[in-house]
Amino acid sequence: MDNSSGGEAFAPANGKWGPLDGHMIHMSYGMSRLFNVMTETVDGVMQGAAVQFPLKFDSSLMRARFNPKDGQLYVTGLKGWQNQRRP
């Protein structure tokens, strides 16, 4: 799903992100995509899954931060070696 990580950020657990409150958001630098990372512990074993958001970006994603004032997610990007638009 990703060939080069742009980092992660955790959505604040303050009610502004609804079902995503406290979830990890993963940025793909190589694939120019954004993912919701879900985890669950079953019988003492941590399991996880990543689901791509239905968003299109023209550049890679990295260095995400949630703004404490407005609660929004901000990311930076960079056009580079592998960020052609993907279907």
Backbone as JSON, one array per atom type, in Angstrom:
{
  "sequence": "MDNSSGGEAFAPANGKWGPLDGHMIHMSYGMSRLFNVMTETVDGVMQGAAVQFPLKFDSSLMRARFNPKDGQLYVTGLKGWQNQRRP",
  "N": [[0.81, -1.2, 0.0], [2.08, 1.16, 0.48], [5.12, 2.66, -0.42], [6.97, 4.36, 0.61], [7.2, 6.0, 3.5], [5.61, 8.94, 4.71], [5.25, 9.69, 7.22], [3.39, 9.8, 10.37], [0.45, 10.84, 12.16], [-1.58, 11.45, 15.02], [-5.02, 11.66, 15.25], [-6.66, 14.09, 17.19], [-8.3, 13.23, 20.24], [-10.83, 14.61, 20.67], [-13.43, 14.85, 19.91], [-13.81, 16.23, 17.53], [-13.1, 14.82, 15.29], [-14.82, 12.76, 15.04], [-15.6, 9.39, 14.33], [-12.93, 8.94, 13.85], [-11.45, 9.94, 15.91], [-8.57, 9.89, 17.87], [-7.35, 8.04, 16.2], [-4.62, 6.77, 14.21], [-3.22, 8.56, 11.54], [-1.84, 8.0, 8.46], [0.67, 9.13, 6.27], [1.54, 8.81, 2.89], [4.46, 9.16, 1.29], [5.64, 8.2, -1.03], [3.48, 7.21, -2.58], [1.64, 9.23, -2.63], [-0.68, 9.37, -0.95], [-3.25, 9.16, 1.61], [-3.93, 7.58, 4.68], [-6.13, 5.87, 6.96], [-5.32, 4.38, 9.94], [-6.16, 1.54, 11.62], [-6.42, -0.18, 14.71], [-6.63, -3.14, 16.74], [-6.93, -5.22, 19.57], [-6.92, -8.61, 19.86], [-7.52, -11.38, 21.74], [-5.17, -10.8, 23.16], [-3.37, -10.21, 21.15], [-2.09, -7.78, 19.06], [-3.62, -6.33, 16.25], [-3.94, -4.92, 12.96], [-5.04, -2.57, 10.42], [-4.97, -0.73, 7.36], [-6.68, 1.83, 5.75], [-7.28, 3.45, 2.79], [-7.93, 6.9, 2.34], [-10.48, 8.41, 0.31], [-9.17, 10.4, -1.41], [-7.4, 12.64, -3.61], [-4.1, 13.58, -4.32], [-1.75, 15.89, -5.6], [0.87, 15.89, -4.99], [3.47, 14.42, -2.96], [2.93, 13.35, 0.48], [3.67, 14.52, 3.75], [4.91, 15.14, 7.11], [2.6, 15.71, 8.79], [0.38, 17.58, 10.85], [-1.87, 18.25, 13.49], [-3.8, 21.04, 14.02], [-4.05, 22.71, 17.04], [-5.82, 24.8, 17.5], [-7.86, 25.0, 15.46], [-8.36, 22.35, 14.99], [-7.91, 21.04, 12.6], [-6.32, 18.98, 10.07], [-3.12, 19.4, 8.81], [-0.87, 19.12, 6.12], [2.3, 18.77, 4.47], [3.77, 18.84, 1.21], [5.57, 17.61, -1.66], [6.7, 17.8, -4.88], [8.11, 15.21, -6.69], [10.22, 12.42, -7.25], [8.38, 10.27, -7.53], [5.66, 10.94, -7.69], [3.51, 10.95, -9.51], [0.16, 11.37, -10.6], [-2.11, 8.96, -9.48], [-4.49, 6.38, -10.28]],
  "CA": [[0.0, 0.0, 0.0], [2.94, 2.34, 0.56], [6.52, 2.31, -0.66], [7.83, 5.32, 1.28], [6.38, 6.67, 4.49], [5.74, 10.38, 4.94], [5.04, 9.91, 8.65], [2.09, 9.58, 10.96], [-0.06, 11.77, 13.16], [-2.77, 10.92, 15.68], [-6.15, 12.6, 15.34], [-6.96, 14.36, 18.59], [-9.5, 12.58, 20.77], [-11.59, 15.72, 21.24], [-14.76, 14.89, 19.34], [-13.86, 16.93, 16.24], [-12.85, 13.88, 14.19], [-15.85, 11.72, 15.07], [-15.1, 8.02, 14.49], [-11.46, 8.89, 13.69], [-10.81, 10.47, 17.12], [-7.52, 9.06, 18.43], [-6.78, 7.13, 15.21], [-3.4, 7.16, 13.51], [-3.33, 8.92, 10.14], [-0.54, 7.72, 7.84], [0.92, 9.79, 5.0], [2.42, 8.11, 1.97], [5.29, 10.05, 0.48], [5.88, 7.58, -2.33], [2.27, 6.97, -3.35], [0.79, 10.43, -2.54], [-1.96, 8.94, -0.41], [-3.49, 9.35, 3.03], [-4.57, 6.37, 5.19], [-6.59, 5.72, 8.34], [-4.75, 3.15, 10.49], [-7.02, 1.04, 12.69], [-5.82, -1.28, 15.46], [-7.5, -3.86, 17.66], [-6.28, -6.33, 20.25], [-7.77, -9.8, 19.93], [-6.85, -12.43, 22.53], [-3.84, -10.34, 23.53], [-2.53, -9.99, 19.97], [-2.42, -6.55, 18.34], [-3.85, -6.47, 14.82], [-4.17, -3.62, 12.37], [-5.38, -2.43, 9.01], [-4.88, 0.63, 6.84], [-7.68, 2.09, 4.73], [-6.96, 4.68, 2.06], [-8.98, 7.91, 2.19], [-10.79, 8.63, -1.11], [-8.67, 11.74, -1.74], [-6.31, 12.65, -4.59], [-3.11, 14.61, -4.06], [-0.82, 16.09, -6.71], [2.25, 15.76, -4.51], [3.64, 13.5, -1.84], [2.45, 13.85, 1.76], [4.58, 14.3, 4.88], [4.93, 16.08, 8.23], [1.24, 16.1, 9.18], [0.15, 18.11, 12.2], [-3.22, 18.71, 13.8], [-3.76, 22.37, 14.62], [-4.84, 22.7, 18.28], [-6.84, 25.86, 17.51], [-9.02, 24.7, 14.62], [-8.54, 20.91, 14.95], [-7.74, 20.53, 11.25], [-5.09, 18.3, 9.7], [-2.31, 20.1, 7.82], [0.24, 18.32, 5.62], [3.13, 19.39, 3.45], [4.02, 17.95, 0.08], [6.74, 17.9, -2.48], [6.7, 17.09, -6.15], [9.4, 14.57, -6.77], [10.56, 11.26, -8.06], [7.39, 9.23, -7.77], [4.35, 11.4, -7.28], [2.56, 11.11, -10.59], [-1.2, 11.04, -10.17], [-2.46, 7.56, -9.58], [-5.96, 6.17, -10.3]],
  "C": [[0.85, 1.26, 0.0], [4.38, 1.89, 0.34], [7.49, 3.29, -0.01], [6.98, 6.16, 2.21], [6.67, 8.17, 4.57], [5.48, 10.72, 6.4], [3.61, 9.64, 9.08], [1.73, 10.71, 11.9], [-1.3, 11.14, 13.77], [-3.83, 12.01, 15.73], [-6.45, 12.84, 16.81], [-8.26, 13.68, 19.01], [-10.37, 13.64, 21.45], [-12.99, 15.85, 20.65], [-14.86, 15.54, 17.97], [-13.68, 15.99, 15.05], [-13.79, 12.69, 14.21], [-15.26, 10.34, 15.24], [-13.58, 7.89, 14.32], [-10.72, 9.47, 14.9], [-9.8, 9.47, 17.67], [-6.87, 8.1, 17.44], [-5.49, 7.69, 14.61], [-3.74, 7.46, 12.05], [-1.93, 8.77, 9.54], [-0.46, 8.45, 6.49], [1.87, 8.96, 4.16], [3.16, 9.14, 1.13], [5.42, 9.5, -0.93], [4.65, 7.44, -3.2], [1.31, 8.16, -3.34], [-0.62, 10.09, -2.06], [-2.02, 9.16, 1.09], [-4.31, 8.15, 3.52], [-5.04, 6.54, 6.63], [-6.03, 4.38, 8.82], [-5.6, 2.74, 11.7], [-6.33, -0.13, 13.38], [-6.87, -1.89, 16.39], [-6.68, -4.97, 18.31], [-7.28, -7.47, 20.4], [-6.98, -10.91, 20.63], [-5.4, -12.06, 22.84], [-2.89, -10.07, 22.38], [-3.01, -8.73, 19.23], [-2.55, -6.84, 16.85], [-4.12, -5.08, 14.26], [-4.52, -3.69, 10.91], [-5.24, -0.97, 8.62], [-5.88, 0.76, 5.7], [-7.38, 3.44, 4.1], [-8.17, 5.62, 2.04], [-9.24, 8.13, 0.71], [-10.43, 10.06, -1.54], [-7.55, 11.62, -2.76], [-5.4, 13.84, -4.29], [-2.16, 14.68, -5.24], [0.63, 15.98, -6.29], [2.28, 14.8, -3.35], [3.17, 14.16, -0.55], [3.46, 13.54, 2.85], [4.34, 15.36, 5.94], [3.55, 16.59, 8.63], [1.21, 16.6, 10.62], [-1.33, 18.48, 12.31], [-3.1, 20.04, 14.52], [-4.62, 22.37, 15.88], [-5.95, 23.75, 18.31], [-8.07, 25.49, 16.69], [-9.27, 23.19, 14.48], [-8.34, 20.27, 13.59], [-6.37, 19.89, 11.05], [-4.39, 19.1, 8.61], [-1.14, 19.21, 7.42], [1.06, 19.16, 4.65], [3.36, 18.37, 2.35], [5.17, 18.44, -0.76], [6.61, 17.13, -3.77], [8.07, 16.48, -6.35], [9.39, 13.34, -7.63], [9.41, 10.33, -8.36], [5.97, 9.7, -7.47], [3.41, 11.71, -8.44], [1.19, 10.73, -10.06], [-1.48, 9.58, -10.44], [-3.97, 7.42, -9.6], [-6.48, 5.79, -8.93]]
}
